Amino acid sequence: MKKILSYLKNPKVAVSSASWLIFIIALLLELSGVEQANLIPLYVVGIIIGGFYFGREAIEKLFEKKIGIELLMSVGIIGAAAIGEWKEALLLVGLYSISEAIESFISDKTRSAIEALMDLVPKHALVKRDGKTETVLAEKLLVGDIFIVKAGESIATDGIIRTGSGSINQAAITGESIPVFKKEGEQVFAGTINEDGLIEIEATKIFKENTISKIIKMVEEAQESKGKRQQMVEKFAHTFSPIVLGISILMPPVLLFLGFPLSDALVRAITFVVAASPCAFAVSVPVAFAAALGTSARKGVLVKGGIHLEELAEIKMIAFDKTGTLTTGKPVVTDILPFDSLSQKNFLQIAGGLAINSSHPLSRAIQAEIQNEKIETSPSINFHTMAGEGVKGNVDGETYFLGSPKLVEGLGHDLSHISEFTKLSSEGKTVVFVSTQKKILGLIAIADAPREKAKATLARLHQLGVQNVMLTGDYRLVGESIGKALGVGSVLAELKPDQKVEKIKELKQKYQHVGMVGDGINDAPALAESSVGMAMGSAGTDAALEAADVAIMGDNLERIPDAIARARYTKKVVFQNIIFSTILQVFVMFLAIFMLLSVSQILFIDEFGEVLVVLNGLRLLNGKVKKIS
């Protein structure tokens, strides 16, 4: 019962339900012996209630000098009542209003599903200002404000942790089921939950520009953006409706001239108005797109409109950025090779003593590896950074060096005999050495790790018949190494942002429909140039998200083939709806012109067909992705 009442919160659902209730009551009374003449007030109430919204829309469009389907339906209903077909008039109201109610309900469901995220964002935040702590409205937070989030509380806006650490539940934003440990200097998002610890966060976005607000804005814009097929259908409906109304006005005098009785001529004209109204045709596309866009958003793929959904269905080639897209964008240690008799533990203790004082990404990768191995290290003393080459410092009384091949060669060491160095370098890995002034102690290979689901994503795209290419600004050896590991179709490396754009243009000439997936500022021009630009949502920069047509939330690459499969499924459903509604339109017009069935039968076929079209579109609300190749 509670669920039914929640449906009735939608006003169009409520008035449609009321009109159907009145119709059933009137029908039962008539069957029990009550004269139809005595039921006219009940029919009038049902018609006014059920036809309120589309009747009002008909009048508004008329003032704008537009003749739409709503006006045709209103004329048909009034005409049916005028000739005494009260039951048919109310039936017509109920059937048309229910299709409008379903379309409205889909839009509401889509919007409410996304806006429900706003409930995750607290209304207030505890802010430190001028040495005092005060509670302010979340929407009043300013960039640079430091606000406090206790264990179990939600984060008010996007920011950077400045003090403390904790496990952050990011499921609402990224889809990650397991909380992520975040420490000082790491980014957190609005609506995520601090599950333990107390943290102080510096706001980096005002409330209206945070991650959740951005998601909602993108969904709303997507619902307003119409695809080519939807634009075509609406244009046809607006052109066709005045023609139908004109023909229906001319029908009575023509039929009277041909010898038909006045009542028969009026019935035929009114029936023609209703039957010829392209209702099913008009709702065939928007309902399907509304359902598909809503489902995509719930599944973590924000498509900025129907036109991009259509383009996504046509994709034949996808160009991927490497760093941060196919890879994590964070260097990790892949190989540890101590030389001579030095143990791996002692080797890492020396390397860690040097790396712990450095903020370089490669040093951080070594630090992370040491933490994973649970090896205790002591910071080196007399630490010194050698710009562009590495670092040096004293560990246990001896001076050690950690750095590039150039650094150790500068110390007089010969690398030509170290086969491991040649092999790892050829694999595209960055090699750093640990040495003393006299000898090399070993090496550590570091590489940008491929995303966990990248290989499976590319394989799934291949099953869908979508080819792929990697466009990267990184060195050729690095790009080719990652490409080979993941099964990338081809690799184009050492590209500047403008060169990526040129490559996209070349691919479009060959494949016509080309997608681009990226996450960085340097990817924005290529994303904008592609047929469909796809930005990695949570890690993506604002520039990339703004330039893209699709945002992949949670940085889950597997959502890309799912999105393409869903877009293709949507295309099939839309095509089915257009074909069915066109055949239905021709059929009911034929019935109406020659009056091969009664008025009520013709109206029922017409409106029942419209409901079938809507229900077919509703199949897209199902989150399951059809395996379409």
Protein Blocks (a to p, Z undefined) as FASTA:
>chain_A
ZZmmmmmmpmklmmmmmmmmmmmmmmmmmmnopafklmmmmmmmmmmmmmmmmmmmmmmm
mmnopacfklmmmmmmmmmmmnopamlmmmmmmmmmmmmmmmmmmmmmmmmmmmmmmmmp
cfbdcddeehiacdddfklpcehiacdddehiacfbdcddfbdcddddfklmnopabdcd
ddehiacdehiacfedjdddddfbdfklmmklmmmmmmmmmmmpccfklmmmmmmmmmmm
mmmmmmmmmmmmmmmmnopafklmmmmmmmmmmmmpckklmmmmmmmmmmmmmmmmmnop
acebjklmmmmmmpcbdcddfehplpnoiacdfbdcdehjbcfklmmmmmmmmmmmpcbf
klmmmmmmmmmnopacdddehiacdehkbccddeehiacddddfklmmmnopafklmmkl
mmmmmnopacdddddfkbcfbdcdddddddfklmmmmmmmmmnopacddddfbdfklmmm
mmmmnopabdcehiafklmmmmmmmmmmmnopacdddfbfklmmmmmmpmbdcddfklpc
fklmmmpmbdcehhiaklmmmmmmmmmmmmmmmmmmmmmmmmmmmmmmmmmmnopacfkl
mmmmmmmmmmmmmmmmmmmmpmbdcddZZ
